[in-house]
Amino acid sequence: MQAIFVVLNKVECLDELLTRLKKAGVRGGTIIDSTGMVKSIEESDESYILGSLRLFLDNPHPDSKTIFFIVHDDQVELIRRTVDDALGGIDNPDTGIIFGIPVLFADGIIKK
């Protein structure tokens, strides 16, 4: 099993992404409102260095959604393709990222 995380900067694609993931067999994910590091730097008490860095790290999408779910290993490639297609290419700037990490156990998941 793997935990798949999608940090979605292109939040206007959320509904389409969720629809496609459901069709791909993904069930029981969690969606969290998230904020990128650059936004946090802007809102904190800035030092001179951080204030200067902000000029170079301007983020047009400071708010994002983080979606995560646990899937079987054989679903990972299908999910990666589904996310890429739904977002018009995950590698495009300001779209988001997807990554997976191994899950050693997962209690509380209802099996159908």
Secondary structure, 3 states (H helix, E strand, C coil): CEEEEEEECCHHHHHHHHHHHHHCCCCCCEEEEEECHHHHHHHCCCCHHHHHHHHHCCCCCCEEEEEEEEECHHHHHHHHHHHHHHCCCCCCCCCEEEEEEECCCCCCCCCC
